[in-house]
Structure formats: C-alpha cells, structure tokens
Amino acid sequence: MKSLDLSIKELHSDLESKLENQEFSVSCLVETFRSIQAVMDGTFQADEFLICFSSDNVEDQSAAGMINKSARLRSDLEILLGTFDRLLMEIPQDVWTSLIKDEEVTQYRFFLEERKQRADDKLPAQLEKLIRNLSVNGFTAWEDHYDQQIAKLRVKVEQDGEIKNMTVGDAFFEVLSSSDRSYKQKVMKAYEEACEENADTYASIINHISGFRLDVYEQRGWDNVLKEALEQNRIEQASLNAMMRAIDSNQEAFHRFLKRKAELLKVDKLEWFDIPDNTFSTEKKVSYEEAVTIIVNQFRDFSENLGNLAEKAFKERWIEADDRSNKANGAFCASIPLEKESRILMTFRGNYLDVITLAHELGHAYHNYILDEEPAFSREKGTSVAETASTFCENLVLDSAMSKAENKSEKLSLLESKISAGLSYLSMIPSRFRFEQKFYEKRKEGLVSAIEITDLTAEAEREGYGEYVDGVHKHSWITTSHFYSTEKAFYNIPYTIGYLFSNGVYSLAKKEGKSFSSRYDELLRNSGRMTVEQLAETYLNADLHEEAFWQAAIQPVVEAIEEYIELTEELI
C-alpha cells in the first residue's frame, strides 16, 4: 500500500501541474488516464483483499490497522479523482472533441462524460476535497464502527439449560433450518431482545451516517435525496417510478401467497421469519461436490464460457465455503482485477438454497470475468446492473432444479424458494426503500430516536406485507448492513432493480436459448458504458419508462404463486 500511496500522491501533483500550466495535449491526457486507472485497480484490489481477509475470521482484529490505511487510500484516491474531475472540466472544447475521438479513449468515453457532468453538479473542488478528507474519521468511520458492533452482537438463547451465544447470522440460520416453530419464536424473541438492548448504539450510528450525507447534499444544493442513488444506479427517476408502480399493482398476488402460507401453517397470521422459511421441505441434502456438478452443467447448458468460468473457480479454489462460526455473515464475491480473478466467501451447509447462493456469487464472478479485459474506467458499472449476472445465474440453477423435481413435495419446496426469493425483492426490499425515504425525511428535522426508527420500519413492513403478517421484522434497520453503507446511497433498492432487469434478460434468454449467450456477454461487457435504459433498449428492445417491461419481469413470480396455490389447494 505504500507504493500505491506514493503513486496517488505523485499523480495528484502531476494533475495539479497540468491544471496550473494548462497542459492539455491528447497524448499527455491519455497517458494520465492510464496512470489513474492503474491506481484505481490497485486501491480496489487492496480493499477487496482486506474485506476477504477480515471476513474469513471476524474475531481476528489483526487487519484493523491495514483496513484503516485502506480507508485512507480510498479517500486519497477520491481526492485524486476530484482533481481529475477539475481537469475534465477545464479541458478546452477543441481538445475535448479530439480526445473523445481517440481510439483508446472511445472505450471509456461514457465514463469521462459522466464524470464531467457529475462534477458540474458538485461543490468547488477544494470543498469536495475537504468533504472527502473529513469522511475518513467521520462518515466512513461510522460505517466501520457499525461493522465492528454488528460482528460482536450476540443473541443469547437458552438451550438444554445452557445459554448459547449466537451471532446474528447463526440465529437466522437456526430459525431457517429448524422445523420447530416454537423454537424459532424463542430464538427470534432473544434476537429482538438483543436488538432492543443495543438499539441506541445503532440509532446513533445510522443518524450520523444519514446526517453527514444530508449535510453534504444540502451544501451541494441537491433537493432530491435520491439524486446520488439514481446516478449510482445509472437509472432515471421515471424508470424507478414505473418499477415501483408495477410492484404496487401486483401486491394482491403477493398477499394471496402469504395468506395461503398462513393457511398451510395453520396460523391466523404469519411472522416475518415465516416468509423465507419453506413450508415444504425435502430430505434431500446436496454435497458440495454435487453442487459443483449441478452448477457447472447448468451454466454450460446456457453458455460454454459461463460453464468454463465456474469450473475454473472450483478447480482453482476461488471459493471459501466452510461452515465456521467465526466467518462473516452472508455471502459475497470480491473482484481481484490485477490477477483477473475473483474470490467468493459463503457458508455451504448442504441445502439447495446454498447451491443457489453459490450460483449467485459465481454470476458476479462471471461478470467480473467478462469485464477483466476492459479498461478500469469501463468496469465502473451501475450498482443495480451489478446484480444482473448473479440473479441470472440463480434463475438458471433454480429453474433447472424445479424441472427435475422428483416428487410434489420437492417441487413445492423449490417453487416456494423461487416465490420467497421474489418476494424479498418485491416486498421486503421495496418496504426497506420506503422506510429509508421516510427516515431521511424525518432525519432532516433532527435526530431520530431508536424507538422512532423501529416504528418507521414496522410501518413500512406492514404496508408491504399486508394483513397476513403480524410479527414484522421491526429491527431489520439494525441488522441490514446496507442501511449503513457510506459508499452506496439507498443501497437496498438496487437489488430490486437488478433482480427485475435480470428477469427481463433471463426471459429473453429462455426464448432464444444458446444463441442469446453472445448478446448476454455483450450486455455485461457494456454494463460500464451504458445506463440501464440504454442497455434495455440496445439488448432487450425495451423501454424502462413504461410499466410493461417491469410487469413482464414480475410475471414469473406471479405465475409461480398461481401454480403454488393450485398445487396446495387440496391441502387446505
């Protein structure tokens, strides 16, 4: 990291010199762009490596100092990019016209034009630099504090006369894997107690993160609190509004599924943890070796390139899937751009949902692979499109499993998994998005108490789930790390955008089969060069301002619900 730090400082001095001396030759600028992309790759890889290292063992704090240095490097890089933006703004028009026609520059022209436009919307460069400097021990420090606190949070559950201290991830796994509903309620009661006991700490963190963000927006003169999120997702407000209208218009179908689930469980109303938990189960366990075969074969049925990448990831051991309590919760795929590889961390416990999670993360790895040969500027994809390949790969594996189900119970189990996953994107995440919008509006007026935040969360979830869910996940604002992201604003809704966009891509792939695979690769390859609207128009012949695209993307979930209700009719 020392060499990176030095390179960033030298580059920054070079940019300042160019600005002072008005050195704007095309060849000189292209060389500078190459150097900037090199430090972008290096800084990103260092950060990704440290995320992998610290996630492998959350109890090992030896990387804390390096993580802090990495945060400083990211801040220095942002300062460098701020000066880079100034450079873009000051390039004379005649030089700019020649520059964007340069053969090398045309590969990342979109990125340059986008940054130039965004720079025009921000504060003067010196003030933006000050904001980035203050963020290290302010804005991003609060996110680091959250990560440390949530890793230490323990759920105390009495079991066989002893108190068992569970991580949040372990508690969720206990609930999802147990068939004893009273035990699930016991674990969730302990979870709620742990959250309530620590709620003030998390309220302080989320208030400071949101407060800092709002202060910056105000200084920039941004009235729309979603402006940054829309830009990060490269999506227009009209498209987002059309998507939300389409989701709202299908609530009746989602609620019918929840009603049927309550009937099957023989309860008046569901609790939130009932929703992702399958009513139907299969005794079938999947070994890791079987998961490898399933994924590679299914990927290869669609695309030889996709299958080969998955095979390479397994053979070269890019994946850490051990079941250990000291690992970080969840799953992620890290890009290692200098090596042109990826690394995946997840916990494989032998159920089919783990196979789907693995397929999801390998989808990210494939997206990374497609972008490996592109310039760093062209690998900067929108947040929501980042989920396109991962959701696509989920669909490949899940639909294949459903078509090969050996009995009705297995078919219902997989069908319910598809619906539950769909509802997480179409009910849970939109509810969290609405919560965030209301929370930010309230935060403009001052600090929001833990009780108020909890009430806002509960209200948003009740609106999303309707009358068939009583016990809502009112403390999801504590355990959902996306609320605390300082890099991504409103970092929940991108998953819904990406899910539905990917569904649209997948529907076309099903119609066209293997012949679509090359167009699919091109879509991914250009994900750093186009907005979501442009990708849809170019590769899907769709207009995202219209509800029709989003309605069509929701239909597979609605159809799965209808099939589920039909197959379970005789069980009521």
C-alpha positions, 0 to 999 in steps of 0.5 A: 500500500505504500507504493500505491500511496506514493503513486496517488500522491505523485499523480495528484501533483502531476494533475495539479501541474497540468491544471496550473500550466494548462497542459492539455495535449491528447497524448499527455491526457491519455497517458494520465488516464492510464496512470489513474486507472492503474491506481484505481485497480490497485486501491480496489484490489487492496480493499477487496483483499482486506474485506476477504481477509477480515471476513474469513475470521471476524474475531481476528482484529489483526487487519484493523490497522491495514483496513484503516490505511485502506480507508485512507487510500480510498479517500486519497484516491477520491481526492485524486479523482476530484482533481481529475474531475477539475481537469475534465472540466477545464479541458478546452472544447477543441481538445475535448472533441479530439480526445473523445475521438481517440481510439483508446479513449472511445472505450471509456468515453461514457465514463469521462462524460459522466464524470464531467457532468457529475462534477458540474453538479458538485461543490468547488473542488477544494470543498469536495476535497475537504468533504472527502478528507473529513469522511475518513474519521467521520462518515466512513468511520461510522460505517466501520464502527457499525461493522465492528458492533454488528460482528460482536452482537450476540443473541443469547438463547437458552438451550438444554439449560445452557445459554448459547451465544449466537451471532446474528447470522447463526440465529437466522440460520437456526430459525431457517433450518429448524422445523420447530416453530416454537423454537424459532419464536424463542430464538427470534424473541432473544434476537429482538431482545438483543436488538432492543438492548443495543438499539441506541448504539445503532440509532446513533450510528445510522443518524450520523451516517444519514446526517453527514450525507444530508449535510453534504447534499444540502451544501451541494444544493441537491433537493432530491435525496435520491439524486446520488442513488439514481446516478449510482444506479445509472437509472432515471427517476421515471424508470424507478417510478414505473418499477415501483408502480408495477410492484404496487399493482401486483401486491394482491398476488403477493398477499394471496401467497402469504395468506395461503402460507398462513393457511398451510401453517395453520396460523391466523397470521404469519411472522416475518421469519415465516416468509423465507422459511419453506413450508415444504421441505425435502430430505434431500441434502446436496454435497458440495461436490454435487453442487459443483456438478449441478452448477457447472452443467447448468451454466454450460447448458446456457453458455460454454464460457459461463460453464468454463468460468465456474469450473475454473473457480472450483478447480482453482479454489476461488471459493471459501465455503466452510461452515465456521462460526467465526466467518462473516455473515452472508455471502459475497464475491470480491473482484481481484482485477490485477490477477483477473480473478475473483474470490467468493466467501459463503457458508455451504451447509448442504441445502439447495438454497446454498447451491443457489447462493453459490450460483449467485456469487459465481454470476458476479464472478462471471461478470467480473470475468467478462469485464477483466479485459476492459479498461478500469474506467469501463468496469465502473458499472451501475450498482443495480446492473451489478446484480444482473449476472448473479440473479441470472445465474440463480434463475438458471440453477433454480429453474433447472432444479424445479424441472427435475423435481422428483416428487410434489413435495420437492417441487413445492419446496423449490417453487416456494424458494423461487416465490420467497426469493421474489418476494424479498425483492418485491416486498421486503426490499421495496418496504426497506426503500420506503422506510429509508425515504421516510427516515431521511425525511424525518432525519432532516428535522433532527435526530431520530430516536431508536424507538422512532426508527423501529416504528418507521420500519414496522410501518413500512413492513406492514404496508408491504406485507399486508394483513397476513403478517403480524410479527414484522421484522421491526429491527431489520434497520439494525441488522441490514448492513446496507442501511449503513453503507457510506459508499452506496446511497439507498443501497437496498433498492438496487437489488430490486432493480437488478433482480427485475432487469435480470428477469427481463434478460433471463426471459429473453434468454429462455426464448432464444436459448444458446444463441442469446449467450453472445448478446448476454456477454455483450450486455455485461461487457457494456454494463460500464458504458451504458445506463440501464435504459440504454442497455434495455433498449440496445439488448432487450428492445425495451423501454424502462419508462413504461410499466410493461417491461417491469410487469413482464419481469414480475410475471414469473413470480406471479405465475409461480404463486398461481401454480403454488396455490393450485398445487396446495389447494387440496391441502387446505 
